[in-house]
Amino acid sequence: MTSLAGKTALITGAGRGLGRQHGLTLAERGASVIVHDIAGDAAEETAGMIRKAGGEARVVGCDITDVAAIKETFGALGTVDIVVNNAGTHEARLIEAISAAEFKNMMDVHVKGAFFTVQTLLPDMKERRGGKIINTASAWGQCGWHTDSHYCGAKAAILGLTKAWAKEFAPWGIRVNAVSPGVVMTEMTRLNRTDEAIRDLA
Protein backbone atom coordinates (compact mmCIF):
# COMPACT_ATOMS: atom_id res chain seq x y z
CA MET A 1 0.00 0.00 0.00
CA THR A 2 1.47 3.34 -1.07
CA SER A 3 2.07 5.77 1.77
CA LEU A 4 0.65 9.27 1.35
CA ALA A 5 2.40 10.65 4.43
CA GLY A 6 3.20 14.32 3.96
CA LYS A 7 0.61 14.75 1.19
CA THR A 8 -2.50 16.92 1.32
CA ALA A 9 -5.69 15.76 -0.41
CA LEU A 10 -8.76 17.86 -1.19
CA ILE A 11 -11.98 15.91 -1.69
CA THR A 12 -15.05 17.77 -2.90
CA GLY A 13 -18.44 16.51 -1.79
CA ALA A 14 -16.87 14.53 1.03
CA GLY A 15 -19.70 14.92 3.53
CA ARG A 16 -21.21 11.53 2.76
CA GLY A 17 -21.23 8.58 0.40
CA LEU A 18 -18.23 7.92 -1.83
CA GLY A 19 -16.58 11.21 -0.89
CA ARG A 20 -16.58 10.28 2.77
CA GLN A 21 -15.07 6.88 2.00
CA HIS A 22 -12.41 8.51 -0.20
CA GLY A 23 -11.48 10.73 2.73
CA LEU A 24 -11.23 7.84 5.17
CA THR A 25 -9.14 5.79 2.75
CA LEU A 26 -6.70 8.58 1.90
CA ALA A 27 -6.32 9.45 5.57
CA GLU A 28 -5.65 5.80 6.38
CA ARG A 29 -2.80 5.94 3.90
CA GLY A 30 -1.35 8.98 5.66
CA ALA A 31 -2.70 11.97 3.75
CA SER A 32 -3.90 15.11 5.47
CA VAL A 33 -7.46 15.47 4.17
CA ILE A 34 -9.34 18.64 3.34
CA VAL A 35 -13.01 17.73 3.58
CA HIS A 36 -15.20 19.90 1.35
CA ASP A 37 -18.96 19.89 1.28
CA ILE A 38 -21.70 22.47 0.94
CA ALA A 39 -23.34 20.76 3.92
CA GLY A 40 -21.16 21.86 6.82
CA ASP A 41 -22.53 19.41 9.38
CA ALA A 42 -21.89 16.45 7.08
CA ALA A 43 -18.35 17.65 6.36
CA GLU A 44 -17.63 18.02 10.08
CA GLU A 45 -18.93 14.49 10.65
CA THR A 46 -16.58 13.10 8.02
CA ALA A 47 -13.65 15.05 9.46
CA GLY A 48 -14.52 13.74 12.91
CA MET A 49 -14.48 10.17 11.65
CA ILE A 50 -11.06 10.72 10.09
CA ARG A 51 -9.67 12.22 13.30
CA LYS A 52 -11.18 9.44 15.42
CA ALA A 53 -9.33 6.93 13.24
CA GLY A 54 -6.08 8.79 13.89
CA GLY A 55 -5.96 10.88 10.74
CA GLU A 56 -5.68 14.59 10.09
CA ALA A 57 -8.59 16.53 8.60
CA ARG A 58 -9.89 20.05 8.17
CA VAL A 59 -13.15 21.29 6.71
CA VAL A 60 -13.90 23.85 4.01
CA GLY A 61 -17.28 24.74 2.59
CA CYS A 62 -18.40 26.49 -0.56
CA ASP A 63 -20.96 26.13 -3.34
CA ILE A 64 -19.17 24.07 -5.98
CA THR A 65 -21.25 25.78 -8.70
CA ASP A 66 -20.04 29.28 -7.70
CA VAL A 67 -16.77 30.06 -9.48
CA ALA A 68 -15.95 33.04 -7.28
CA ALA A 69 -16.47 30.91 -4.16
CA ILE A 70 -14.26 28.15 -5.57
CA LYS A 71 -11.48 30.63 -6.33
CA GLU A 72 -11.68 32.23 -2.90
CA THR A 73 -12.00 29.02 -0.87
CA PHE A 74 -9.67 26.66 -2.72
CA GLY A 75 -7.22 29.38 -3.70
CA ALA A 76 -6.47 29.94 -0.01
CA LEU A 77 -5.65 26.31 0.78
CA GLY A 78 -1.95 26.39 0.01
CA THR A 79 -0.32 23.22 -1.27
CA VAL A 80 -2.72 20.52 -2.44
CA ASP A 81 -1.07 17.37 -3.77
CA ILE A 82 -4.19 15.34 -4.58
CA VAL A 83 -7.54 16.62 -5.84
CA VAL A 84 -10.55 14.32 -5.87
CA ASN A 85 -13.41 15.90 -7.83
CA ASN A 86 -16.23 13.99 -6.23
CA ALA A 87 -19.02 16.53 -5.64
CA GLY A 88 -22.15 15.41 -7.41
CA THR A 89 -25.89 15.27 -7.56
CA HIS A 90 -28.34 12.78 -9.04
CA GLU A 91 -31.99 13.04 -9.95
CA ALA A 92 -33.96 10.12 -11.36
CA ARG A 93 -35.75 11.67 -14.35
CA LEU A 94 -37.00 10.82 -17.82
CA ILE A 95 -36.04 13.44 -20.38
CA GLU A 96 -39.53 14.98 -20.52
CA ALA A 97 -39.36 15.70 -16.78
CA ILE A 98 -35.96 17.42 -16.77
CA SER A 99 -36.34 21.18 -16.43
CA ALA A 100 -33.82 23.71 -17.72
CA ALA A 101 -32.89 24.51 -14.12
CA GLU A 102 -32.31 20.82 -13.28
CA PHE A 103 -30.21 20.33 -16.41
CA LYS A 104 -28.09 23.38 -15.62
CA ASN A 105 -27.57 22.34 -12.00
CA MET A 106 -26.50 18.84 -13.05
CA MET A 107 -23.86 20.24 -15.40
CA ASP A 108 -22.78 22.93 -12.96
CA VAL A 109 -22.22 20.58 -10.03
CA HIS A 110 -20.37 17.88 -11.94
CA VAL A 111 -18.62 19.64 -14.81
CA LYS A 112 -18.31 23.32 -13.93
CA GLY A 113 -17.33 22.51 -10.35
CA ALA A 114 -14.58 20.09 -11.36
CA PHE A 115 -13.30 22.39 -14.11
CA PHE A 116 -12.88 25.47 -11.96
CA THR A 117 -11.55 23.52 -8.97
CA VAL A 118 -8.73 22.25 -11.16
CA GLN A 119 -8.21 25.64 -12.78
CA THR A 120 -7.78 27.17 -9.31
CA LEU A 121 -5.30 24.61 -7.98
CA LEU A 122 -3.36 23.92 -11.17
CA PRO A 123 -0.84 26.81 -11.06
CA ASP A 124 0.64 25.57 -7.78
CA MET A 125 0.83 22.01 -9.10
CA LYS A 126 2.60 23.25 -12.22
CA GLU A 127 5.06 25.24 -10.14
CA ARG A 128 5.86 22.16 -8.05
CA ARG A 129 5.82 19.97 -11.17
CA GLY A 130 3.58 17.31 -9.74
CA GLY A 131 0.19 16.39 -8.41
CA LYS A 132 -2.68 13.99 -8.86
CA ILE A 133 -6.20 14.74 -10.03
CA ILE A 134 -8.88 12.06 -9.70
CA ASN A 135 -12.32 12.65 -11.19
CA THR A 136 -15.38 10.68 -10.13
CA ALA A 137 -17.15 9.70 -13.33
CA SER A 138 -19.67 6.85 -13.67
CA ALA A 139 -20.27 3.70 -15.64
CA TRP A 140 -23.37 5.50 -16.90
CA GLY A 141 -21.13 8.13 -18.48
CA GLN A 142 -19.70 5.36 -20.64
CA CYS A 143 -22.70 3.13 -21.39
CA GLY A 144 -25.67 5.40 -20.63
CA TRP A 145 -28.89 4.42 -18.92
CA HIS A 146 -32.56 4.44 -19.90
CA THR A 147 -33.25 7.35 -17.53
CA ASP A 148 -31.24 10.26 -16.10
CA SER A 149 -29.74 11.37 -19.41
CA HIS A 150 -28.61 14.68 -17.89
CA TYR A 151 -26.60 12.74 -15.30
CA CYS A 152 -25.16 10.42 -17.95
CA GLY A 153 -24.18 13.44 -20.05
CA ALA A 154 -22.49 15.18 -17.14
CA LYS A 155 -20.47 12.09 -16.29
CA ALA A 156 -19.48 11.62 -19.93
CA ALA A 157 -18.21 15.20 -19.88
CA ILE A 158 -16.10 14.38 -16.83
CA LEU A 159 -14.46 11.59 -18.81
CA GLY A 160 -13.73 14.06 -21.62
CA LEU A 161 -12.13 16.51 -19.20
CA THR A 162 -10.02 13.70 -17.75
CA LYS A 163 -8.62 12.69 -21.13
CA ALA A 164 -7.89 16.27 -22.16
CA TRP A 165 -6.27 17.21 -18.84
CA ALA A 166 -4.11 14.07 -18.83
CA LYS A 167 -2.55 15.21 -22.11
CA GLU A 168 -2.40 18.92 -21.24
CA PHE A 169 -0.84 18.53 -17.79
CA ALA A 170 1.57 15.65 -18.55
CA PRO A 171 4.56 17.94 -19.23
CA TRP A 172 4.39 19.08 -15.58
CA GLY A 173 4.25 15.55 -14.18
CA ILE A 174 0.61 15.93 -13.13
CA ARG A 175 -1.38 12.71 -13.38
CA VAL A 176 -5.08 12.80 -14.18
CA ASN A 177 -7.37 9.79 -13.88
CA ALA A 178 -11.06 9.01 -13.52
CA VAL A 179 -12.91 6.30 -11.68
CA SER A 180 -16.24 5.12 -13.06
CA PRO A 181 -18.19 3.29 -10.34
CA GLY A 182 -21.29 1.30 -11.07
CA VAL A 183 -24.24 1.39 -8.69
CA VAL A 184 -23.15 2.07 -5.11
CA MET A 185 -25.81 2.05 -2.39
CA THR A 186 -25.07 5.50 -1.02
CA GLU A 187 -27.60 7.82 0.56
CA MET A 188 -27.98 9.64 -2.77
CA THR A 189 -28.81 6.39 -4.58
CA ARG A 190 -31.46 5.47 -2.03
CA LEU A 191 -33.05 8.93 -2.10
CA ASN A 192 -33.47 8.82 -5.87
CA ARG A 193 -34.80 5.28 -6.26
CA THR A 194 -37.77 3.27 -5.10
CA ASP A 195 -37.09 -0.11 -3.53
CA GLU A 196 -38.22 -1.73 -6.77
CA ALA A 197 -35.88 0.43 -8.84
CA ILE A 198 -32.95 -0.41 -6.54
CA ARG A 199 -33.69 -4.13 -6.99
CA ASP A 200 -33.65 -3.62 -10.77
CA LEU A 201 -30.26 -1.90 -10.56
CA ALA A 202 -28.84 -4.80 -8.60
VEXDREN-2710 file (C-alpha; in Angstrom, 1 decimal):
% VEXDREN-2710
k/r/px/py/pz
1/MET/0.0/0.0/0.0
2/THR/1.5/3.3/-1.1
3/SER/2.1/5.8/1.8
4/LEU/0.6/9.3/1.3
5/ALA/2.4/10.7/4.4
6/GLY/3.2/14.3/4.0
7/LYS/0.6/14.7/1.2
8/THR/-2.5/16.9/1.3
9/ALA/-5.7/15.8/-0.4
10/LEU/-8.8/17.9/-1.2
11/ILE/-12.0/15.9/-1.7
12/THR/-15.1/17.8/-2.9
13/GLY/-18.4/16.5/-1.8
14/ALA/-16.9/14.5/1.0
15/GLY/-19.7/14.9/3.5
16/ARG/-21.2/11.5/2.8
17/GLY/-21.2/8.6/0.4
18/LEU/-18.2/7.9/-1.8
19/GLY/-16.6/11.2/-0.9
20/ARG/-16.6/10.3/2.8
21/GLN/-15.1/6.9/2.0
22/HIS/-12.4/8.5/-0.2
23/GLY/-11.5/10.7/2.7
24/LEU/-11.2/7.8/5.2
25/THR/-9.1/5.8/2.8
26/LEU/-6.7/8.6/1.9
27/ALA/-6.3/9.5/5.6
28/GLU/-5.6/5.8/6.4
29/ARG/-2.8/5.9/3.9
30/GLY/-1.3/9.0/5.7
31/ALA/-2.7/12.0/3.7
32/SER/-3.9/15.1/5.5
33/VAL/-7.5/15.5/4.2
34/ILE/-9.3/18.6/3.3
35/VAL/-13.0/17.7/3.6
36/HIS/-15.2/19.9/1.3
37/ASP/-19.0/19.9/1.3
38/ILE/-21.7/22.5/0.9
39/ALA/-23.3/20.8/3.9
40/GLY/-21.2/21.9/6.8
41/ASP/-22.5/19.4/9.4
42/ALA/-21.9/16.5/7.1
43/ALA/-18.3/17.7/6.4
44/GLU/-17.6/18.0/10.1
45/GLU/-18.9/14.5/10.6
46/THR/-16.6/13.1/8.0
47/ALA/-13.7/15.0/9.5
48/GLY/-14.5/13.7/12.9
49/MET/-14.5/10.2/11.7
50/ILE/-11.1/10.7/10.1
51/ARG/-9.7/12.2/13.3
52/LYS/-11.2/9.4/15.4
53/ALA/-9.3/6.9/13.2
54/GLY/-6.1/8.8/13.9
55/GLY/-6.0/10.9/10.7
56/GLU/-5.7/14.6/10.1
57/ALA/-8.6/16.5/8.6
58/ARG/-9.9/20.1/8.2
59/VAL/-13.2/21.3/6.7
60/VAL/-13.9/23.9/4.0
61/GLY/-17.3/24.7/2.6
62/CYS/-18.4/26.5/-0.6
63/ASP/-21.0/26.1/-3.3
64/ILE/-19.2/24.1/-6.0
65/THR/-21.2/25.8/-8.7
66/ASP/-20.0/29.3/-7.7
67/VAL/-16.8/30.1/-9.5
68/ALA/-15.9/33.0/-7.3
69/ALA/-16.5/30.9/-4.2
70/ILE/-14.3/28.1/-5.6
71/LYS/-11.5/30.6/-6.3
72/GLU/-11.7/32.2/-2.9
73/THR/-12.0/29.0/-0.9
74/PHE/-9.7/26.7/-2.7
75/GLY/-7.2/29.4/-3.7
76/ALA/-6.5/29.9/0.0
77/LEU/-5.6/26.3/0.8
78/GLY/-2.0/26.4/0.0
79/THR/-0.3/23.2/-1.3
80/VAL/-2.7/20.5/-2.4
81/ASP/-1.1/17.4/-3.8
82/ILE/-4.2/15.3/-4.6
83/VAL/-7.5/16.6/-5.8
84/VAL/-10.5/14.3/-5.9
85/ASN/-13.4/15.9/-7.8
86/ASN/-16.2/14.0/-6.2
87/ALA/-19.0/16.5/-5.6
88/GLY/-22.2/15.4/-7.4
89/THR/-25.9/15.3/-7.6
90/HIS/-28.3/12.8/-9.0
91/GLU/-32.0/13.0/-9.9
92/ALA/-34.0/10.1/-11.4
93/ARG/-35.8/11.7/-14.4
94/LEU/-37.0/10.8/-17.8
95/ILE/-36.0/13.4/-20.4
96/GLU/-39.5/15.0/-20.5
97/ALA/-39.4/15.7/-16.8
98/ILE/-36.0/17.4/-16.8
99/SER/-36.3/21.2/-16.4
100/ALA/-33.8/23.7/-17.7
101/ALA/-32.9/24.5/-14.1
102/GLU/-32.3/20.8/-13.3
103/PHE/-30.2/20.3/-16.4
104/LYS/-28.1/23.4/-15.6
105/ASN/-27.6/22.3/-12.0
106/MET/-26.5/18.8/-13.0
107/MET/-23.9/20.2/-15.4
108/ASP/-22.8/22.9/-13.0
109/VAL/-22.2/20.6/-10.0
110/HIS/-20.4/17.9/-11.9
111/VAL/-18.6/19.6/-14.8
112/LYS/-18.3/23.3/-13.9
113/GLY/-17.3/22.5/-10.4
114/ALA/-14.6/20.1/-11.4
115/PHE/-13.3/22.4/-14.1
116/PHE/-12.9/25.5/-12.0
117/THR/-11.6/23.5/-9.0
118/VAL/-8.7/22.3/-11.2
119/GLN/-8.2/25.6/-12.8
120/THR/-7.8/27.2/-9.3
121/LEU/-5.3/24.6/-8.0
122/LEU/-3.4/23.9/-11.2
123/PRO/-0.8/26.8/-11.1
124/ASP/0.6/25.6/-7.8
125/MET/0.8/22.0/-9.1
126/LYS/2.6/23.3/-12.2
127/GLU/5.1/25.2/-10.1
128/ARG/5.9/22.2/-8.1
129/ARG/5.8/20.0/-11.2
130/GLY/3.6/17.3/-9.7
131/GLY/0.2/16.4/-8.4
132/LYS/-2.7/14.0/-8.9
133/ILE/-6.2/14.7/-10.0
134/ILE/-8.9/12.1/-9.7
135/ASN/-12.3/12.6/-11.2
136/THR/-15.4/10.7/-10.1
137/ALA/-17.2/9.7/-13.3
138/SER/-19.7/6.9/-13.7
139/ALA/-20.3/3.7/-15.6
140/TRP/-23.4/5.5/-16.9
141/GLY/-21.1/8.1/-18.5
142/GLN/-19.7/5.4/-20.6
143/CYS/-22.7/3.1/-21.4
144/GLY/-25.7/5.4/-20.6
145/TRP/-28.9/4.4/-18.9
146/HIS/-32.6/4.4/-19.9
147/THR/-33.3/7.3/-17.5
148/ASP/-31.2/10.3/-16.1
149/SER/-29.7/11.4/-19.4
150/HIS/-28.6/14.7/-17.9
151/TYR/-26.6/12.7/-15.3
152/CYS/-25.2/10.4/-18.0
153/GLY/-24.2/13.4/-20.1
154/ALA/-22.5/15.2/-17.1
155/LYS/-20.5/12.1/-16.3
156/ALA/-19.5/11.6/-19.9
157/ALA/-18.2/15.2/-19.9
158/ILE/-16.1/14.4/-16.8
159/LEU/-14.5/11.6/-18.8
160/GLY/-13.7/14.1/-21.6
161/LEU/-12.1/16.5/-19.2
162/THR/-10.0/13.7/-17.7
163/LYS/-8.6/12.7/-21.1
164/ALA/-7.9/16.3/-22.2
165/TRP/-6.3/17.2/-18.8
166/ALA/-4.1/14.1/-18.8
167/LYS/-2.6/15.2/-22.1
168/GLU/-2.4/18.9/-21.2
169/PHE/-0.8/18.5/-17.8
170/ALA/1.6/15.7/-18.5
171/PRO/4.6/17.9/-19.2
172/TRP/4.4/19.1/-15.6
173/GLY/4.2/15.5/-14.2
174/ILE/0.6/15.9/-13.1
175/ARG/-1.4/12.7/-13.4
176/VAL/-5.1/12.8/-14.2
177/ASN/-7.4/9.8/-13.9
178/ALA/-11.1/9.0/-13.5
179/VAL/-12.9/6.3/-11.7
180/SER/-16.2/5.1/-13.1
181/PRO/-18.2/3.3/-10.3
182/GLY/-21.3/1.3/-11.1
183/VAL/-24.2/1.4/-8.7
184/VAL/-23.1/2.1/-5.1
185/MET/-25.8/2.1/-2.4
186/THR/-25.1/5.5/-1.0
187/GLU/-27.6/7.8/0.6
188/MET/-28.0/9.6/-2.8
189/THR/-28.8/6.4/-4.6
190/ARG/-31.5/5.5/-2.0
191/LEU/-33.1/8.9/-2.1
192/ASN/-33.5/8.8/-5.9
193/ARG/-34.8/5.3/-6.3
194/THR/-37.8/3.3/-5.1
195/ASP/-37.1/-0.1/-3.5
196/GLU/-38.2/-1.7/-6.8
197/ALA/-35.9/0.4/-8.8
198/ILE/-33.0/-0.4/-6.5
199/ARG/-33.7/-4.1/-7.0
200/ASP/-33.7/-3.6/-10.8
201/LEU/-30.3/-1.9/-10.6
202/ALA/-28.8/-4.8/-8.6
END
